[in-house]
Amino acid sequence: LRQEAIEKISNVDNLSELNELRVSFLGKKGPVQGLMKLMKNLPKEEKPEFGQKVNVLKSELSALIDQKKIELEEKETLEKIESEKIDITLPGRKPNVGNLHPLNLITQELEDLFIGLGYQVIEGSDIVDDLYCFERANIPKDHPARDMQDSLYIDENQLLRTHTTAIQMVVLEQCAPKPIKVVCPGKVYRRDDDDATHSHQFMQMEGLVVGENITLSDLKGTLLFLARKMFGQDKEIRFRPSYFPFTEPSVEVDVSCHICNGKGCPTCKGTGWIEILGAGQVHPNVLKMAGYDPEKASGFAFGVGIERVAMLKYGIDDIRHFYTNDKRFSEEFKRFE
Ligand code: PHE
């Protein structure tokens, strides 16, 4: 029995089998206990010696089992450490970090530029009253821009703003008769069919300065600064007469082509100039309606298309790229951050 037990204990290779062995040899119904029970049949003088031998066997086996238990526990711990080992020399996985959308890049660049000139950045609501989008902008009732075809109306009086000039009109009313120096970026909406150069929703940034003796030459200096920051220090701008109901005089502003530097190329259709925005002196009617005295205050305003600047600056040929969320497109702009 002793031999058999020793052999089995030494061959066991996991803790649960070892536990089974302990129970089967040393348990109440096991053979060692069985030997003890045999004692009562023995002659009296043999009992002490027999009992002693059984006890020795019992403690020998239980010591062997304890010993084996320690060995097995150690082995299991080592195996566990081995299997959970981490190779800290492996290169890490790079997290997938996003980047700014090109339209946000341009908006931020413009905002920074104007903050540097002492402007405040003001945003407004996308849904505006007809009053601020058109009426206060001196856009008469029969103006084509008021046609339901061009604007997206929510109800009789409210629509999605068709230009950031709607923010300008709110700012004017709130600030009159004090001076103003703000830029107002935001989304604008028009009832247009989308194609490579048109979108029913795009972004603009409005600039507005009002005060004493604010003139067209202040506007020109400001826009020259903008053009050079956005397209290069050697750029020039030119004003062409234009028409907007809310400015008088109104101008269309061109910047010398950033591709051919004014020499003439397909991008500027050989003219050397590229149209970048509309602007002008704030119309006296607009000032008056907002609460200014046009005899005392004057100002300039401009509205620049963010998509247009982004397309020129980054050489993008289709406006729809901005809205389709193709990662191959947006990731191109990581390097501009
Ligand atoms: N609101 C005009 C547009 O949407 C742009 C503009 C703004 C022109 C301010 C002059 C002054 O095209």
Residues whose N, C-alpha, C, O or C-beta is under 5 A from the ligand:
A	BS01	LIG	T162 H163 T165 F244 T247 G278 A279 G280 A301 F302 G303
